[in-house]
Structure formats: C-alpha cells, structure tokens
Amino acid sequence: MQNSPVSSLVGEEYEVEVGPVAHGGHCIARTEEGRVLFVRHALPGEKIVARVTEGEETSRFLRADAVTVLEASKDRVEAPCPFAGPGKCGGCDWQHAKPGAQRRLKGEVVAEQLLRLAGLTPEEAGWDGTVMPAEGDKLPPGEVPKWRTRVQYTIDDEGRAGLRRHRSHEVEVVDHCMIAAEGVSELGIEKRVWEGMASVEAIAASGSNDRQVILTPRPGARLPLVELDKPVSVMRVDEKDGGVHRVHGRPFVRERADERTYRVGSGGFWQVHPRAAQTLMLAVMQGLTPRKGETALDLYCGVGLFAGALADRVGDQGAVLGVESGKRAVEDARHNLADFPRVRIEQGKVEQVLPRTGITDVDLIVLDPPRAGAGKQTVHHLTTLGARRIAYVACDPAALARDLAYFKERGYRVRTLRVFDLFPMTHHVECVAILEPVAKGV
C-alpha cells in the first residue's frame, strides 16, 4: 500500500490579518482554517494577502510573503531598496518599516524571548525596553544607514555579483547594496564579471583605509586578475582545506576601538557595523566597572577586543585570560595584546580549555559566544568561579535568554540589559547583559 503524496501549499494565497512580530524577521498570522503563517514583508495589524513560499498540508506552520497590502500599518514605508521585497534579496527584513518601528519590533522580540525562555520581564532584566540606534544611524525618511563593512556577494553562473534570496541558493543580481559601507561600495564589486568565482567577500575596515576581497573559486577555476576601483589586498579560499590564503597585499585589515589598533586576519571576527566594537566595549566596561588588580576572563575572545579593554583597566597587577577557538584569531589576539604582559590567550573551545586552566576563581567574566550561545555546561562552570560581575554579549536574543535561564538556576541575576540596533534593516540586534550573584548585590 503506497502512502498518498503530501500536497505542497507553495503558491497558495490567504487573506489574513497580521499578528505580532516573531523572532527571525517575520510576523505571525493565522488563516481561517487555523494554519499558522510566518509572513515576511508584513507588519503587525495589517490586512494582507499572503502567498505561501514553503510548506505542505502536514506542516506545523507555513512560510509566506505579503504580496498585497490591503490595509497598511502607519509604520509602513516604501522600501528604499529596489532589491527588497517578496522573492528578492534576503539580506534585509525590515526595509518596509520606519526606522523607529524597526527598533520597536526588535524590542518586542527581545522581550518575548526573555519572558518565554528565561521567565524574565524587562523590569526583572533591568531593561527599559528601548533598542538604541548606533551614533549617526538616525537619518531622514528614505535614507538608509550605510553600515555593513563586510558584504559577501554570491556570484551567479554568468559571473554577476548578487545576494542570496531568502532561504534560497538563488542569486538576486544587484548593482549596489544600500546598507553596504561606502568603503565596500567604492570597490565596484558589482560592476565587473567574476568568471569562475562562487563568491566574493568585500571588507572595508572602518579603523583604517584597508580594503580586502576574499575570493572563493568554483572547483577547478583559476583566479581572475583583480582590478577594482580602489587599492585592495586579495585573499583566496582553498577549495581543499577551506583555508584562506594570501594572493597579494596584507593578509589582515586594521580596526580601531578603545584608542587601540587591532589586526584582524581573514576569517577573523570583528563587528560589522563601524561603531559596534566601540559601542559594545563601552557597554561592557561600564557594566563591569573593572578595578585595578582584578582578574578577568574574556571567552570567545576573537582578536582580543574585550581582553584589551580589560587589561588596560585592571592594570599591571591584574591579569586577563582570553580563550578563542580560531587559530588565526588567536595569532591576531596575541599580536594585538603583546604590550600587556599580564594577558594570556589560549586556543581551543571554551568548554575544553577552561577546565584545563585550573582557574577556580576570577573577579570578572566577559563572554561573547557565537549565535548558538554558551550552553548549559559552560554556564554552570562559570557560576562556580565566583565572579562579582559577568558581561554577556549576544547577537541572538533566544540564545541569550536560554543562557540567562541557566545562570538564574545557578544563582546569578541580570543586573542590567542594554539592546543595540547595530544591524539596521535586518532583524538582528546586539544585547549586553550584566549579571551578578544574587547573594552579593553590588
């Protein structure tokens, strides 16, 4: 007996009223039959026609695009970018919303994740509910912040540069990206043909005039001669080992934060928004209030941004240990912090390195984990070290909320939470939570 084929609902259209925003750059709606839709290009309270983009009759929920707006929200604007909209570029989620509305929606997502996953209200998290824009990002209507200092262009079969469509490998060919930093746009990546390339990543350092492109060739393809509109160093991704190798120019770019210069090698992490590193560093230091002579951990330390700021503030009698898994980032961190003898950088996964160090107590901890969060094992270990304050930097509110619940179980409460809109037009936010032991209110 054969099973009946499952019927796809892709292309089906439903007239719906849009409900609340959800984590991931979409809103929730329900059909008359009770089907749940995750709808992009919509805003809460609107009446729309939603066209299904993913899902079958048996799916728990369907993904959809708002293809017709019957009753618009007062927060809706015409998307400034010609490549934004249903079926187009997937890079931006909220081009159709006023900037203030974008921040409000992001705040609602953070509040919902905190309550659902950590059992915390904004008041209990020491947060006033606002999402702060970066300095200089408040612009007149119709203007878009040019903030993205790293853009990875996908190259189509004809060698044209573009960006991926939402949840797709298809390429939306573009002649410019509105959120790209001027240093990226001035390279002219979109103007030329990239024969044989799978992707081209453009990097424009905000702390220097350094410009870099990283080429990923298609299997067997030869590298092109790179002639762009501005001087640029060139790197390539090896198709065998995935490593990044220098073709010509510097194998790194130079960035600035806290009045220090940081070398960031290819593949190394640095915040994409030009003002993000300084903004987050200040939020962390203001929350921790480091004192001379204290000991500190900087976990998932990248090229050493927070370790450098901590070392500067705890002084010669203090000590800082950074832990980072990326080999190249560790080399950069050691180079960047070579003038601090009391800083040590260890390579490896945090959950493996920390037990090996034999450290049983510290004064301060900074952790800036990848999108998945730190996880229960690491959080439990950190709560045994007796830190008077912990700063948790998070790019995903769901992972942050899960980890805050683990900290709560182990006797740490959130003292303050600050939320920053460092990814305008997208659904992403950065959060800085400052924690302290419940029994040791500072």
C-alpha positions as CSV (number, residue, x, y, z in Angstrom):
1,M,0.0,0.0,0.0
2,Q,1.5,3.3,-1.1
3,N,1.3,6.5,1.0
4,S,-0.6,9.3,-0.5
5,P,1.7,12.1,-1.7
6,V,1.9,15.1,0.5
7,S,0.4,18.1,-1.2
8,S,2.6,21.3,-1.4
9,L,0.9,24.5,-0.5
10,V,3.6,26.7,-2.1
11,G,1.8,29.4,-4.2
12,E,-1.5,29.2,-2.2
13,E,-2.7,32.7,-1.2
14,Y,-4.6,33.6,2.0
15,E,-6.2,36.9,3.1
16,V,-5.1,37.3,6.7
17,E,-4.8,39.8,9.5
18,V,-1.2,40.1,10.7
19,G,-0.5,39.4,14.3
20,P,2.7,40.0,16.4
21,V,6.3,40.1,15.3
22,A,8.3,36.9,15.8
23,H,12.0,36.1,16.1
24,G,13.5,35.9,12.6
25,G,12.3,38.9,10.7
26,H,8.6,37.9,10.1
27,C,5.2,38.3,11.7
28,I,2.7,35.6,12.7
29,A,-0.7,35.3,11.1
30,R,-3.4,32.6,11.0
31,T,-5.7,31.5,8.2
32,E,-9.4,31.0,8.7
33,E,-8.6,27.2,8.9
34,G,-6.2,27.9,11.8
35,R,-3.0,27.4,9.8
36,V,0.0,29.4,11.2
37,L,1.8,31.6,8.8
38,F,5.3,33.1,9.3
39,V,4.9,36.1,7.0
40,R,7.8,38.3,5.7
41,H,7.3,41.9,4.3
42,A,4.3,42.4,6.7
43,L,3.8,44.5,9.8
44,P,1.6,43.8,12.9
45,G,-2.0,44.9,12.5
46,E,-2.0,44.9,8.7
47,K,-4.5,43.2,6.5
48,I,-2.7,41.4,3.6
49,V,-2.7,38.7,1.0
50,A,0.0,36.2,2.0
51,R,1.4,33.8,-0.6
52,V,3.0,30.6,0.7
53,T,6.7,30.2,-0.1
54,E,7.3,27.0,2.0
55,G,5.1,24.3,3.4
56,E,2.8,21.4,2.9
57,E,-0.6,20.3,4.1
58,T,1.1,18.4,7.0
59,S,3.5,21.3,8.0
60,R,3.2,22.7,11.6
61,F,3.5,26.2,10.0
62,L,3.9,27.7,6.6
63,R,6.3,30.4,5.4
64,A,4.8,33.2,3.3
65,D,5.3,36.6,1.8
66,A,2.9,39.6,2.0
67,V,2.3,40.1,-1.8
68,T,-0.6,42.6,-1.4
69,V,-1.2,45.0,1.4
70,L,-5.0,45.6,1.8
71,E,-4.8,47.8,5.0
72,A,-1.3,49.2,5.7
73,S,0.2,49.9,9.1
74,K,1.1,53.6,9.9
75,D,4.7,52.3,10.3
76,R,4.9,51.1,6.7
77,V,7.1,52.9,4.2
78,E,8.0,52.2,0.6
79,A,11.2,50.1,0.7
80,P,14.1,52.4,-0.3
81,C,16.0,49.4,-1.8
82,P,14.8,48.3,-5.3
83,F,16.1,44.8,-4.5
84,A,14.0,44.4,-1.3
85,G,10.6,42.7,-1.4
86,P,8.9,39.3,-1.9
87,G,11.1,36.9,-3.8
88,K,14.0,39.3,-3.9
89,C,17.2,39.8,-1.8
90,G,17.0,38.1,1.6
91,G,19.6,40.3,3.3
92,C,17.2,42.9,4.8
93,D,14.0,42.1,6.7
94,W,12.5,45.5,7.6
95,Q,13.1,47.8,4.6
96,H,9.3,48.4,4.6
97,A,9.2,49.7,8.2
98,K,10.1,53.1,9.6
99,P,13.4,53.0,11.5
100,G,11.7,53.7,14.8
101,A,9.2,50.9,14.1
102,Q,12.1,48.5,13.3
103,R,13.7,49.2,16.7
104,R,10.3,48.8,18.4
105,L,9.7,45.5,16.7
106,K,13.2,44.3,17.7
107,G,12.5,45.3,21.3
108,E,9.2,43.3,21.3
109,V,11.2,40.2,20.1
110,V,13.8,40.6,22.8
111,A,11.1,41.0,25.5
112,E,9.2,37.9,24.2
113,Q,12.3,35.7,24.1
114,L,13.3,36.8,27.7
115,L,9.8,36.0,29.1
116,R,9.3,32.8,27.2
117,L,12.8,31.3,27.6
118,A,14.2,32.9,30.8
119,G,11.0,33.8,32.7
120,L,12.2,37.4,32.9
121,T,10.2,40.6,32.4
122,P,12.1,43.7,31.1
123,E,11.9,45.1,34.6
124,E,13.4,42.0,36.1
125,A,16.2,42.2,33.5
126,G,17.0,45.8,34.3
127,W,16.0,46.9,30.9
128,D,13.8,49.9,30.0
129,G,12.6,48.3,26.7
130,T,14.4,50.6,24.3
131,V,16.6,49.5,21.5
132,M,19.3,52.1,20.9
133,P,20.5,53.1,17.5
134,A,24.2,53.5,16.8
135,E,25.5,57.0,16.7
136,G,24.9,58.5,13.3
137,D,22.2,56.0,12.3
138,K,19.2,58.3,12.8
139,L,18.6,59.5,9.2
140,P,15.8,61.3,7.4
141,P,13.0,59.1,5.9
142,G,14.1,57.2,2.8
143,E,17.7,57.3,3.7
144,V,19.4,54.0,4.8
145,P,22.5,53.7,7.1
146,K,25.5,52.5,5.1
147,W,26.8,50.3,7.9
148,R,27.8,47.0,6.5
149,T,31.6,46.9,6.3
150,R,31.7,43.3,5.2
151,V,29.5,42.1,2.3
152,Q,29.6,38.6,0.9
153,Y,28.5,38.6,-2.7
154,T,27.3,35.4,-4.3
155,I,28.3,35.0,-8.0
156,D,25.8,33.6,-10.5
157,D,26.5,31.3,-13.4
158,E,27.2,34.3,-15.6
159,G,29.8,35.8,-13.2
160,R,27.5,38.6,-11.9
161,A,27.6,39.6,-8.3
162,G,24.5,39.5,-6.2
163,L,23.0,38.5,-2.8
164,R,21.0,35.3,-2.0
165,R,17.3,35.4,-1.8
166,H,15.6,34.5,1.5
167,R,16.2,30.8,2.4
168,S,17.4,30.1,-1.1
169,H,20.5,29.5,-3.1
170,E,19.2,31.6,-5.9
171,V,21.0,34.9,-6.6
172,E,19.4,38.3,-6.8
173,V,21.8,40.2,-9.0
174,V,22.4,43.7,-7.7
175,D,24.1,46.9,-9.0
176,H,24.6,48.2,-5.4
177,C,23.7,47.3,-1.8
178,M,22.1,50.2,0.1
179,I,23.4,49.1,3.5
180,A,27.0,48.5,2.3
181,A,29.5,50.9,3.8
182,E,30.9,53.4,1.4
183,G,34.3,51.6,1.6
184,V,32.7,48.5,0.2
185,S,30.6,50.3,-2.4
186,E,33.6,52.2,-3.8
187,L,35.4,48.9,-4.7
188,G,32.9,48.4,-7.5
189,I,32.4,44.7,-7.0
190,E,29.0,44.7,-8.7
191,K,30.4,46.4,-11.9
192,R,32.6,43.6,-13.1
193,V,32.2,40.0,-14.2
194,W,33.7,37.3,-11.8
195,E,34.1,34.4,-14.1
196,G,34.8,31.1,-12.3
197,M,34.1,32.6,-8.8
198,A,31.5,31.2,-6.4
199,S,31.6,34.2,-4.0
200,V,33.5,37.4,-3.4
201,E,33.6,38.9,0.1
202,A,34.4,42.6,0.3
203,I,35.8,44.1,3.5
204,A,36.3,47.8,4.2
205,A,37.9,48.4,7.6
206,S,36.4,51.3,9.5
207,G,39.5,51.9,11.6
208,S,41.8,52.4,8.6
209,N,41.8,52.6,4.8
210,D,42.5,48.9,4.5
211,R,40.3,47.2,1.8
212,Q,40.3,43.4,1.1
213,V,38.5,40.9,-1.1
214,I,38.3,37.2,-0.4
215,L,37.7,35.1,-3.5
216,T,36.1,31.6,-3.4
217,P,36.6,30.0,-6.8
218,R,34.3,27.3,-8.2
219,P,36.0,23.9,-8.4
220,G,38.9,23.9,-10.8
221,A,38.6,27.6,-11.7
222,R,41.5,29.9,-12.0
223,L,41.7,33.2,-10.1
224,P,41.0,36.3,-12.1
225,L,43.2,39.3,-12.2
226,V,41.6,41.6,-9.7
227,E,41.4,45.2,-10.8
228,L,39.0,47.2,-8.7
229,D,38.2,50.9,-8.3
230,K,40.4,51.3,-5.2
231,P,43.6,49.6,-3.9
232,V,42.8,46.3,-2.3
233,S,44.5,43.2,-0.9
234,V,43.3,39.9,-2.3
235,M,42.9,36.5,-0.5
236,R,41.5,33.2,-1.8
237,V,39.7,30.3,-0.1
238,D,41.4,27.0,-0.8
239,E,38.8,24.5,-2.2
240,K,40.6,21.6,-0.5
241,D,41.1,22.7,3.1
242,G,38.8,25.8,3.2
243,G,41.7,27.8,4.5
244,V,42.2,31.5,3.4
245,H,45.5,32.2,1.7
246,R,47.1,35.5,0.6
247,V,47.3,36.3,-3.1
248,H,48.7,39.8,-2.7
249,G,48.6,42.6,-0.1
250,R,48.2,42.4,3.6
251,P,46.6,39.3,5.0
252,F,44.7,41.4,7.5
253,V,42.8,44.7,8.0
254,R,43.4,47.2,10.8
255,E,40.5,48.2,13.0
256,R,40.2,50.7,15.9
257,A,38.5,50.6,19.3
258,D,39.3,52.0,22.8
259,E,42.1,54.0,21.2
260,R,43.9,50.8,20.2
261,T,44.6,49.3,16.8
262,Y,43.5,45.7,16.2
263,R,44.8,43.4,13.4
264,V,42.0,41.3,12.1
265,G,43.1,38.4,9.8
266,S,41.0,36.9,7.0
267,G,38.2,34.9,8.6
268,G,38.8,36.7,12.0
269,F,35.7,38.2,13.7
270,W,35.2,41.9,14.0
271,Q,31.8,43.6,14.4
272,V,30.4,44.6,11.0
273,H,28.9,48.0,12.0
274,P,31.6,50.7,12.1
275,R,30.6,51.8,15.6
276,A,29.7,48.4,17.0
277,A,33.0,47.5,18.6
278,Q,33.4,50.8,20.4
279,T,29.7,50.8,21.5
280,L,29.8,47.2,22.9
281,M,33.2,47.7,24.5
282,L,31.9,50.7,26.4
283,A,28.7,49.0,27.4
284,V,30.7,46.0,28.8
285,M,33.2,48.1,30.7
286,Q,30.5,50.4,32.1
287,G,28.7,47.3,33.3
288,L,31.7,45.5,34.8
289,T,33.4,48.6,36.3
290,P,36.9,46.8,36.3
291,R,39.2,47.7,39.2
292,K,43.0,47.7,39.4
293,G,44.4,44.4,40.3
294,E,41.4,42.3,39.3
295,T,41.5,39.0,37.3
296,A,39.3,38.5,34.3
297,L,38.3,36.1,31.6
298,D,37.4,37.0,28.0
299,L,35.7,34.0,26.5
300,Y,35.3,33.6,22.7
301,C,37.7,36.5,22.7
302,G,38.2,36.8,18.9
303,V,41.1,39.1,18.2
304,G,41.1,40.5,21.7
305,L,38.8,43.5,21.8
306,F,37.4,43.0,25.3
307,A,40.6,41.4,26.7
308,G,42.5,44.6,25.6
309,A,39.9,46.9,27.3
310,L,40.0,44.8,30.5
311,A,43.9,44.6,30.6
312,D,44.0,48.4,30.2
313,R,41.7,48.8,33.2
314,V,42.9,46.1,35.6
315,G,46.5,47.4,35.3
316,D,49.9,45.7,35.8
317,Q,48.7,44.0,39.0
318,G,45.7,42.4,37.3
319,A,45.5,39.5,34.9
320,V,43.4,38.6,31.9
321,L,42.9,35.2,30.2
322,G,41.4,35.1,26.7
323,V,40.1,31.9,25.2
324,E,39.4,31.6,21.4
325,S,39.0,28.5,19.1
326,G,40.1,30.1,15.8
327,K,43.8,29.6,15.2
328,R,44.2,32.8,13.1
329,A,42.2,34.9,15.6
330,V,44.5,33.7,18.4
331,E,47.6,34.7,16.5
332,D,46.0,38.1,15.9
333,A,44.9,38.5,19.6
334,R,48.5,37.7,20.8
335,H,49.9,40.2,18.4
336,N,47.3,42.9,19.3
337,L,47.9,42.5,23.1
338,A,51.6,41.8,23.1
339,D,52.2,45.0,25.1
340,F,50.2,43.6,28.0
341,P,52.4,41.1,29.8
342,R,49.5,40.1,32.1
343,V,47.3,38.9,29.2
344,R,47.4,35.3,28.1
345,I,45.5,33.9,25.1
346,E,44.7,30.2,24.9
347,Q,43.4,28.4,21.8
348,G,40.6,25.9,22.0
349,K,36.9,25.5,22.7
350,V,35.9,27.3,25.9
351,E,34.3,24.2,27.4
352,Q,37.6,22.3,26.9
353,V,40.1,24.9,27.8
354,L,38.5,26.3,30.9
355,P,38.8,23.1,33.0
356,R,42.4,22.6,31.9
357,T,43.5,26.0,33.2
358,G,42.8,25.1,36.8
359,I,41.3,28.5,37.4
360,T,38.9,28.3,40.4
361,D,38.1,32.0,41.0
362,V,38.0,35.2,39.0
363,D,36.6,38.7,39.5
364,L,35.2,39.4,36.1
365,I,34.0,37.4,33.1
366,V,33.1,38.6,29.6
367,L,31.6,36.1,27.1
368,D,30.7,36.8,23.5
369,P,29.7,33.4,22.2
370,P,28.6,32.5,18.7
371,R,24.9,32.6,17.7
372,A,24.1,29.3,19.4
373,G,25.1,30.7,22.8
374,A,27.4,29.4,25.5
375,G,25.2,26.4,26.6
376,K,24.4,24.9,30.0
377,Q,27.7,23.2,30.6
378,T,29.8,26.3,30.1
379,V,27.3,28.5,32.1
380,H,27.4,26.1,35.0
381,H,31.2,26.1,35.0
382,L,31.3,29.9,35.0
383,T,29.0,30.1,38.0
384,T,31.5,28.2,40.1
385,L,34.2,30.8,39.6
386,G,32.7,33.4,42.0
387,A,32.9,36.4,39.6
388,R,31.4,39.5,41.0
389,R,30.1,40.5,37.6
390,I,29.7,38.8,34.3
391,A,29.1,40.6,30.9
392,Y,27.3,38.5,28.3
393,V,27.3,39.9,24.7
394,A,24.8,38.3,22.5
395,C,23.8,38.6,18.9
396,D,20.8,36.2,19.3
397,P,18.1,37.0,21.9
398,A,16.9,33.4,22.0
399,A,20.3,32.0,22.9
400,L,20.8,34.8,25.4
401,A,17.5,34.1,27.1
402,R,18.3,30.3,27.3
403,D,21.7,31.0,28.9
404,L,20.2,33.6,31.3
405,A,17.8,30.9,32.5
406,Y,20.9,28.6,33.2
407,F,22.6,31.5,35.1
408,K,19.4,32.1,37.1
409,E,19.3,28.4,38.1
410,R,22.8,28.8,39.5
411,G,22.3,32.0,41.5
412,Y,23.1,34.8,39.1
413,R,20.6,37.5,38.3
414,V,20.6,40.1,35.5
415,R,21.6,43.5,36.9
416,T,21.1,45.4,33.6
417,L,20.4,44.7,30.0
418,R,21.1,47.0,27.1
419,V,20.0,46.4,23.5
420,F,21.6,48.0,20.4
421,D,20.4,48.2,16.8
422,L,23.7,47.5,15.1
423,F,22.1,45.8,12.1
424,P,19.6,48.3,10.7
425,M,17.0,47.0,8.2
426,T,17.6,43.4,9.4
427,H,16.0,41.5,12.3
428,H,19.3,41.2,14.2
429,V,20.2,43.0,17.4
430,E,23.1,43.0,19.9
431,C,22.5,42.7,23.6
432,V,24.8,43.3,26.6
433,A,23.6,41.7,29.8
434,I,25.4,42.4,33.1
435,L,25.0,39.6,35.7
436,E,25.9,39.4,39.4
437,P,25.5,36.8,42.1
438,V,22.1,37.1,43.9
439,A,23.7,36.9,47.3
440,K,26.3,39.5,46.6
441,G,24.4,42.5,45.3
442,V,26.9,45.2,44.4
